[in-house]
Amino acid sequence: MRPDLLAAAGEALFGPEWRRPVAAALGVDARLVQRWAAGQRDIPDTVAPALLALLGREASALEAQALALRRAAAAIEEAE
């Protein structure tokens, strides 16, 4: 995994202050995530699958929320 992909995934999941939450989610020290992001340390092969799982769960949750929003909007439109 490349540092730019780590950063993209981290920002997508947690916003601009993503390093500490990613570290917590992965169960590693935040300084290690900093080093990965800076290209100072190689990112272990276990990180990509873990981030893919987190991204998948978050995407599913957002899709469910979007569906609920569409249903609520449709109900309001129907009622008018």
Buried (B, 14 or more C-beta within 10 A) or exposed (E): BEBEEBBBBBBBBBEEEBBBBBBEBBEBEEEBBBBBBEEEBEBEEEBBEBBEEBBEEBEEEEEEEEEEEEEEEEEEEEEE
